[in-house]
């Protein structure tokens, strides 16, 4: 017991130290809020002034300023020019994000790192020079810099390079930033590049085609997000992963072939690709992630290979042109809302490898006339078939024990449902707003029979007409 109390005390101490480390004490010096770093220097955490042209001080209250913290100058709309002192070695994530009037920034030779999205949404920034001292650059620091026409690095820069104005990281052969102001409609990534970095082509609305060389192995998160003119992209066999939201809102993209080399498709990878009508998912893919094809409203058919074991939440949400889908026996889980609002889907067979139908899985599938629920399923989630207004009959197998709230509500055409004795829980309004002629077949003395009586639902017993058999 004593050892347990000592252990709990140590855990609480560790948590308190962690909390303290996460939220260090801060101080004010004029318009600057700062925190002290372990080495006794200062990090600017927030600027609250309204200067147009600003020379950031190198010393605050006697402490040398060595770091500009995350979001320190976020949304400083008055800033048009800023000079960073040569005492600073790091610029944090989103440090100058959303400084919409910022046209010029001077980065000194002391800076070694530039954080994720450090100058994102600086709509007026036209040019930037990155000194040779910088050894690391995070997620595209210049996302949505609509006027940025020049990123300069010296030819001798040990870690960074520009080729035709595009910024690259040498150590990991990563494409960091393709300036979205470029006029070219097509771009070929140089052979030898291995990574298309996170947000590398973000909001490049003029691009219609990108050629990816076979040296590339990964496409980063949001790599092509909002490239709404992109009509063609060929993913080579060298690519093994496609990051979260990689092609989000590329609403001119019509077809995509995912090569056999790809093993993972990121969260929302093709979400909001409204004109995407054809997609090939290879046998190498084992899971379809959450929101992977959400709102691909032109997608008419999809073949899910036998390699896939799980379909994520809202994976095909609002794919309202999808008329047919075959779910293979390899799939063991279908996420909440996976096929919700697929208004063109007419029939679906759930394989007997699936053990539960989640919340909203087929809600709003108003053309769905038939569904087969296998004996493997033990629960039907809340609103699982809500607003399936063309569904006429459902047989719930003996394996099911739970039917969720509003599971079959607003199924206007539903006239026949069979609920087995195995069901021990039915949620509120599970069959509300169904056809007036709906008759639920239930076992005598079953939970379902009691539920029907308590909720004023018309019911019958499976042996009700046995007396006519002679």
C-alpha positions as CSV (number, residue, x, y, z in Angstrom):
1,X,0.0,0.0,0.0
2,X,2.8,2.4,0.9
3,X,4.6,1.6,-2.4
4,X,1.3,2.4,-4.3
5,X,0.9,5.7,-2.5
6,X,4.6,6.6,-3.3
7,X,4.0,5.7,-7.0
8,X,0.8,7.8,-7.1
9,X,2.7,10.7,-5.6
10,X,5.4,10.5,-8.2
11,X,2.9,10.3,-11.0
12,X,1.1,13.5,-9.7
13,X,4.5,15.2,-9.4
14,X,5.4,14.3,-13.0
15,X,2.0,15.6,-14.2
16,X,2.4,18.9,-12.3
17,X,5.9,19.4,-13.7
18,X,4.6,18.6,-17.2
19,X,1.8,21.1,-16.8
20,X,4.3,23.7,-15.6
21,X,6.5,23.0,-18.6
22,X,3.6,23.4,-21.0
23,X,2.5,26.7,-19.6
24,X,5.5,28.7,-18.4
25,X,5.2,32.0,-16.6
26,X,5.1,35.0,-18.9
27,X,6.0,38.6,-18.4
28,X,5.2,41.9,-20.1
29,X,7.6,44.4,-21.5
30,X,5.9,47.2,-23.4
31,X,3.9,45.5,-26.2
32,X,5.7,42.2,-25.8
33,X,4.8,39.2,-23.7
34,X,7.7,36.9,-23.2
35,X,8.7,33.7,-21.3
36,X,12.1,32.7,-20.0
37,X,13.8,29.7,-21.5
38,X,15.9,27.2,-19.6
39,X,19.1,28.8,-20.8
40,X,18.0,32.2,-19.3
41,X,17.1,33.8,-22.6
42,X,13.7,35.1,-23.6
43,X,11.1,33.9,-26.1
44,X,8.5,36.4,-27.4
45,X,5.1,34.7,-26.9
46,X,2.8,37.6,-28.0
47,X,3.0,41.0,-29.5
48,X,0.0,43.3,-28.8
49,X,1.0,46.5,-30.4
50,X,-0.2,48.1,-33.6
51,X,3.1,49.2,-35.3
52,X,3.3,49.3,-39.1
53,X,7.1,48.9,-39.3
54,X,8.6,47.1,-36.4
55,X,12.2,46.3,-35.3
56,X,11.8,43.5,-32.8
57,X,14.1,44.2,-29.8
58,X,17.1,41.9,-29.1
59,X,16.7,42.4,-25.3
60,X,13.6,42.5,-23.0
61,X,14.1,43.5,-19.4
62,X,17.7,42.5,-19.6
63,X,17.0,39.1,-21.2
64,X,18.4,38.3,-24.7
65,X,15.6,37.5,-27.1
66,X,16.5,34.2,-28.9
67,X,13.2,32.8,-30.0
68,X,10.0,34.0,-31.5
69,X,7.3,31.7,-30.2
70,X,4.4,30.0,-31.9
71,X,1.8,32.5,-33.1
72,X,3.7,35.3,-31.4
73,X,2.7,37.9,-34.1
74,X,-0.4,36.0,-35.3
75,X,-3.0,38.2,-37.0
76,X,-1.0,41.5,-36.5
77,X,-2.9,43.1,-39.3
78,X,-1.1,46.5,-39.0
79,X,2.4,45.1,-39.7
80,X,3.8,46.0,-43.1
81,X,7.5,45.4,-42.3
82,X,9.4,43.6,-39.6
83,X,13.1,43.2,-38.8
84,X,14.1,40.2,-36.7
85,X,17.2,40.9,-34.5
86,X,20.4,38.8,-34.9
87,X,20.0,37.4,-31.4
88,X,17.1,35.2,-32.6
89,X,17.8,31.6,-33.5
90,X,14.3,30.2,-34.0
91,X,11.0,31.3,-35.5
92,X,8.1,29.3,-34.2
93,X,5.0,27.7,-35.8
94,X,2.7,30.3,-37.3
95,X,4.8,33.0,-35.8
96,X,3.7,35.6,-38.3
97,X,0.6,33.8,-39.7
98,X,-2.2,36.0,-41.0
99,X,-0.2,39.2,-41.0
100,X,-2.1,40.3,-44.1
101,X,-0.3,43.6,-44.6
102,X,3.2,42.3,-44.2
103,X,5.2,43.1,-47.3
104,X,8.8,42.7,-46.1
105,X,10.6,40.6,-43.5
106,X,14.3,40.5,-42.7
107,X,15.5,37.2,-41.4
108,X,19.0,37.4,-39.9
109,X,21.9,35.0,-40.3
110,X,21.4,33.9,-36.6
111,X,18.2,32.0,-37.4
112,X,18.6,28.2,-37.6
113,X,15.0,27.1,-37.7
114,X,11.7,28.3,-39.3
115,X,8.6,26.6,-37.9
116,X,5.5,25.2,-39.5
117,X,3.4,27.7,-41.5
118,X,5.5,30.5,-40.0
119,X,4.4,33.1,-42.6
120,X,1.2,31.5,-43.8
121,X,-1.6,33.8,-44.9
122,X,0.7,36.8,-45.3
123,X,-1.2,37.9,-48.4
124,X,1.0,40.9,-49.1
125,X,4.4,39.3,-48.8
126,X,6.2,39.5,-52.1
127,X,9.7,38.3,-51.5
128,X,11.8,36.6,-48.8
129,X,15.4,35.7,-48.4
130,X,16.4,32.7,-46.2
131,X,19.9,32.9,-44.8
132,X,22.5,30.1,-44.9
133,X,22.2,29.7,-41.2
134,X,18.8,28.0,-41.5
135,X,19.1,24.3,-41.1
136,X,15.5,23.3,-40.8
137,X,12.2,24.4,-42.3
138,X,8.9,23.0,-41.2
139,X,5.6,22.6,-43.0
140,X,5.4,25.1,-46.0
141,X,6.1,28.4,-44.2
142,X,4.5,30.4,-47.0
143,X,1.1,28.7,-47.5
144,X,-1.5,31.2,-48.9
145,X,1.1,33.9,-49.5
146,X,-0.8,35.1,-52.5
147,X,1.8,37.7,-53.7
148,X,5.0,35.8,-53.0
149,X,7.0,35.7,-56.2
150,X,10.5,35.2,-54.9
151,X,12.1,32.9,-52.3
152,X,15.8,33.5,-52.3
153,X,18.5,31.2,-51.0
154,X,22.2,31.3,-51.9
155,X,23.7,28.7,-54.2
156,X,26.0,27.7,-51.3
157,X,23.2,27.1,-48.9
158,X,24.0,23.8,-47.1
159,X,20.4,22.8,-46.4
160,X,18.1,24.6,-48.8
161,X,17.8,25.1,-52.6
162,X,15.6,26.7,-55.1
163,X,15.0,25.3,-58.6
164,X,13.0,27.6,-60.9
165,X,11.8,29.5,-57.8
166,X,10.6,26.4,-56.0
167,X,11.9,25.8,-52.5
168,X,13.5,22.4,-51.5
169,X,15.1,20.9,-48.4
170,X,18.3,19.1,-49.3
171,X,18.7,16.6,-46.4
172,X,15.4,14.8,-47.0
173,X,15.0,15.8,-50.7
174,X,11.7,17.4,-49.9
175,X,9.7,19.9,-51.9
176,X,8.9,22.5,-49.3
177,X,7.0,25.3,-51.2
178,X,5.7,25.8,-54.7
179,X,4.7,29.5,-54.7
180,X,1.1,29.7,-55.5
181,X,1.6,33.0,-57.5
182,X,3.4,31.2,-60.4
183,X,1.6,31.5,-63.7
184,X,2.5,28.1,-65.1
185,X,-0.4,25.7,-65.5
186,X,1.8,22.6,-65.5
187,X,4.7,21.6,-63.3
188,X,7.1,18.6,-63.3
189,X,8.7,17.8,-60.0
190,X,12.5,17.3,-60.5
191,X,13.7,13.7,-60.6
192,X,15.4,12.8,-57.3
193,X,12.9,14.5,-55.0
194,X,11.6,11.9,-52.5
195,X,9.0,13.8,-50.5
196,X,6.2,16.2,-51.5
197,X,6.0,18.1,-48.3
198,X,3.0,19.0,-46.2
199,X,1.1,21.8,-47.9
200,X,3.7,22.1,-50.6
201,X,1.2,23.1,-53.4
202,X,-1.5,24.5,-51.1
203,X,-3.9,26.8,-52.9
204,X,-2.1,26.7,-56.2
205,X,-5.3,27.4,-58.0
206,X,-3.6,27.9,-61.4
207,X,-2.1,24.5,-61.6
208,X,-3.9,22.1,-64.0
209,X,-1.3,19.2,-64.1
210,X,1.6,18.0,-61.9
211,X,4.0,15.3,-62.9
212,X,5.4,13.3,-60.0
213,X,8.7,11.5,-60.7
214,X,9.2,7.8,-59.6
215,X,11.7,9.0,-57.0
216,X,8.9,10.3,-54.8
217,X,7.9,7.9,-52.0
218,X,5.4,10.0,-50.0
219,X,2.8,12.7,-50.6
220,X,2.4,14.8,-47.5
221,X,-0.6,16.1,-45.6
222,X,-2.5,18.8,-47.5
223,X,0.1,18.6,-50.3
224,X,-2.4,19.7,-53.0
225,X,-5.2,21.1,-50.9
226,X,-7.4,23.7,-52.7
227,X,-5.7,23.1,-56.1
228,X,-9.1,23.5,-57.6
229,X,-7.9,23.6,-61.3
230,X,-5.9,20.4,-61.0
231,X,-7.4,18.0,-63.5
232,X,-4.6,15.5,-63.9
233,X,-2.0,13.9,-61.6
234,X,-0.3,10.6,-62.0
235,X,0.9,8.9,-58.8
236,X,3.9,6.7,-59.6
237,X,4.5,3.2,-58.2
238,X,7.2,4.5,-55.9
239,X,4.7,6.3,-53.7
240,X,3.8,4.3,-50.5
241,X,1.7,6.8,-48.6
242,X,-0.8,9.6,-49.4
243,X,-1.2,12.0,-46.4
244,X,-4.2,13.5,-44.7
245,X,-6.2,15.8,-46.9
246,X,-3.6,15.4,-49.7
247,X,-6.0,16.3,-52.5
248,X,-8.7,18.0,-50.4
249,X,-11.0,20.2,-52.5
250,X,-9.3,19.5,-55.8
251,X,-12.7,19.8,-57.4
252,X,-11.5,19.6,-61.0
253,X,-9.8,16.2,-60.5
254,X,-11.9,13.7,-62.4
255,X,-10.0,10.4,-62.1
256,X,-7.2,9.0,-59.9
257,X,-5.4,5.7,-60.1
258,X,-3.8,4.8,-56.8
259,X,-0.8,2.5,-57.5
260,X,-0.2,-0.9,-55.9
261,X,2.7,0.5,-53.9
262,X,0.4,2.6,-51.7
263,X,-0.4,1.1,-48.3
264,X,-2.1,4.0,-46.6
265,X,-4.5,6.7,-47.8
266,X,-4.7,9.5,-45.3
267,X,-7.7,11.1,-43.5
268,X,-9.8,13.0,-46.0
269,X,-7.3,12.4,-48.8
270,X,-9.7,13.0,-51.6
271,X,-12.5,14.8,-49.6
272,X,-14.5,17.4,-51.6
273,X,-13.2,16.3,-55.0
274,X,-16.6,17.0,-56.4
275,X,-15.8,16.0,-60.0
276,X,-14.0,12.8,-59.2
277,X,-16.0,10.1,-60.9
278,X,-13.5,7.2,-61.0
279,X,-11.0,5.9,-58.5
280,X,-9.0,2.7,-58.3
281,X,-8.1,1.4,-54.9
282,X,-5.3,-1.2,-55.1
283,X,-5.0,-4.5,-53.2
284,X,-2.1,-3.0,-51.2
285,X,-4.5,-0.8,-49.2
286,X,-5.7,-2.3,-46.0
287,X,-7.9,0.5,-44.7
288,X,-10.0,3.4,-46.1
289,X,-9.5,6.2,-43.7
290,X,-12.0,8.6,-42.2
291,X,-13.5,11.0,-44.8
292,X,-11.3,9.6,-47.5
293,X,-13.8,10.3,-50.3
294,X,-16.3,12.5,-48.5
295,X,-18.4,14.7,-50.8
296,X,-17.0,13.1,-54.0
297,X,-20.4,13.9,-55.5
298,X,-19.6,12.6,-59.0
299,X,-18.3,9.2,-57.9
300,X,-20.6,6.6,-59.4
301,X,-19.0,3.3,-58.4
302,X,-16.1,2.1,-56.3
303,X,-14.5,-1.3,-56.0
304,X,-13.2,-2.0,-52.5
305,X,-10.4,-4.7,-52.7
306,X,-10.3,-7.8,-50.6
307,X,-7.2,-6.4,-48.8
308,X,-9.3,-3.7,-47.0
309,X,-10.3,-4.6,-43.4
310,X,-11.8,-1.3,-42.3
311,X,-13.8,1.5,-43.8
312,X,-13.5,4.7,-41.8
313,X,-16.0,7.2,-40.5
314,X,-17.7,9.2,-43.2
315,X,-15.4,7.6,-45.8
316,X,-18.0,8.0,-48.6
317,X,-20.3,10.5,-46.9
318,X,-22.4,12.5,-49.4
319,X,-21.2,10.6,-52.4
320,X,-24.6,11.1,-53.8
321,X,-23.9,9.7,-57.3
322,X,-22.7,6.4,-55.9
323,X,-25.2,3.7,-57.0
324,X,-23.4,0.5,-56.2
325,X,-20.7,-0.6,-53.7
326,X,-19.5,-4.1,-53.0
327,X,-18.1,-4.5,-49.5
328,X,-15.7,-7.5,-49.4
329,X,-15.7,-10.2,-46.8
330,X,-12.3,-8.9,-45.6
331,X,-14.0,-5.8,-44.0
332,X,-14.5,-6.2,-40.3
333,X,-15.5,-2.7,-39.4
334,X,-17.5,0.1,-41.1
335,X,-17.2,3.5,-39.4
336,X,-20.0,5.8,-38.4
337,X,-21.5,7.7,-41.3
338,X,-19.5,5.7,-43.8
339,X,-22.1,5.8,-46.5
340,X,-24.4,8.5,-45.1
341,X,-26.2,10.7,-47.6
342,X,-25.3,8.4,-50.5
343,X,-28.7,9.3,-52.0
344,X,-28.1,7.2,-55.2
345,X,-27.2,4.0,-53.4
346,X,-29.9,1.4,-54.2
347,X,-28.7,-1.8,-52.6
348,X,-26.0,-2.9,-50.2
349,X,-24.8,-6.3,-48.9
350,X,-23.0,-6.2,-45.6
351,X,-20.5,-9.1,-45.3
352,X,-20.7,-11.5,-42.4
353,X,-17.2,-10.4,-41.2
354,X,-18.8,-7.1,-39.9
355,X,-20.0,-7.3,-36.3
356,X,-21.7,-3.9,-35.9
357,X,-23.4,-1.2,-38.0
358,X,-22.3,2.2,-36.6
359,X,-24.1,5.5,-36.1
360,X,-25.5,7.1,-39.3
361,X,-23.8,4.5,-41.4
362,X,-26.5,4.5,-44.1
363,X,-28.6,7.5,-43.0
364,X,-30.0,9.6,-45.8
365,X,-29.6,6.8,-48.4
366,X,-33.0,7.6,-49.8
367,X,-32.8,5.3,-52.8
368,X,-31.8,2.3,-50.7
369,X,-34.5,-0.4,-51.3
370,X,-32.7,-3.5,-49.9
371,X,-30.2,-4.2,-47.3
372,X,-28.9,-7.6,-46.1
373,X,-27.8,-7.7,-42.5
374,X,-25.7,-10.8,-41.7
375,X,-25.8,-13.0,-38.7
376,X,-22.4,-11.6,-37.5
377,X,-23.9,-8.2,-36.6
378,X,-24.7,-7.7,-32.9
379,X,-25.6,-4.0,-32.9
380,X,-27.3,-1.5,-35.1
381,X,-26.2,2.1,-34.2
382,X,-28.2,5.3,-33.7
383,X,-29.7,6.6,-36.9
384,X,-28.0,3.8,-38.9
385,X,-30.8,3.7,-41.5
386,X,-32.5,7.0,-40.7
387,X,-34.2,8.6,-43.7
388,X,-33.8,5.5,-46.0
389,X,-37.1,6.4,-47.4
390,X,-37.2,3.7,-50.1
391,X,-36.5,0.8,-47.7
392,X,-39.5,-1.5,-47.6
393,X,-38.5,-4.5,-45.5
394,X,-35.7,-5.4,-43.1
395,X,-34.9,-8.7,-41.4
396,X,-32.8,-8.3,-38.3
397,X,-30.8,-11.5,-37.6
398,X,-30.7,-13.5,-34.3
399,X,-27.3,-12.2,-33.5
400,X,-28.4,-8.6,-32.9
401,X,-28.9,-7.5,-29.3
402,X,-29.1,-3.7,-29.7
403,X,-31.0,-1.3,-32.0
404,X,-30.1,2.3,-31.5
405,X,-32.0,5.5,-31.2
406,X,-33.9,6.5,-34.5
407,X,-32.2,3.6,-36.2
408,X,-35.0,3.3,-38.8
409,X,-36.8,6.6,-38.3
410,X,-38.1,8.5,-41.3
411,X,-38.2,5.3,-43.4
412,X,-41.5,6.2,-45.0
413,X,-41.8,3.0,-47.1
414,X,-40.8,0.6,-44.4
415,X,-43.8,-1.8,-44.0
416,X,-42.2,-5.0,-42.5
417,X,-39.5,-5.5,-39.9
418,X,-38.6,-8.7,-38.1
419,X,-37.0,-8.3,-34.7
420,X,-35.6,-11.5,-33.1
421,X,-35.8,-12.5,-29.4
422,X,-32.0,-11.8,-29.1
423,X,-32.7,-8.0,-29.1
424,X,-32.7,-6.7,-25.5
425,X,-32.4,-3.0,-26.1
426,X,-34.1,-0.7,-28.6
427,X,-33.5,3.1,-28.5
428,X,-36.0,5.9,-28.5
429,X,-37.9,6.6,-31.8
430,X,-36.2,3.6,-33.5
431,X,-39.2,3.3,-35.9
432,X,-40.7,6.8,-35.8
433,X,-42.2,8.3,-39.0
434,X,-42.2,5.0,-40.8
435,X,-45.1,3.8,-43.0
436,X,-48.4,3.8,-41.2
437,X,-48.8,0.2,-42.3
438,X,-45.6,-0.9,-40.6
439,X,-45.9,-4.2,-38.9
440,X,-43.1,-5.5,-36.7
441,X,-42.9,-9.2,-36.3
442,X,-41.7,-10.1,-32.8
443,X,-41.5,-13.1,-30.5
444,X,-44.0,-13.8,-27.8
445,X,-43.0,-12.4,-24.5
446,X,-39.9,-10.8,-26.1
447,X,-38.3,-7.4,-25.3
448,X,-39.3,-6.2,-28.8
449,X,-43.0,-7.1,-28.2
450,X,-42.9,-5.1,-25.0
451,X,-41.2,-2.2,-26.8
452,X,-43.9,-2.2,-29.5
453,X,-46.7,-2.1,-26.9
454,X,-45.1,0.7,-25.0
455,X,-44.6,2.8,-28.1
456,X,-47.8,2.1,-29.9
457,X,-46.3,0.2,-32.8
458,X,-48.3,-2.4,-34.7
459,X,-46.8,-5.9,-34.2
460,X,-47.5,-9.5,-35.0
461,X,-46.2,-12.9,-33.9
462,X,-44.5,-15.2,-36.4
463,X,-46.9,-18.0,-35.5
464,X,-50.0,-15.8,-35.6
465,X,-51.5,-17.6,-38.5
466,X,-50.5,-21.2,-37.6
467,X,-54.2,-22.0,-36.7
468,X,-55.0,-21.8,-40.4
469,X,-52.6,-24.6,-41.4
470,X,-55.1,-27.3,-40.4
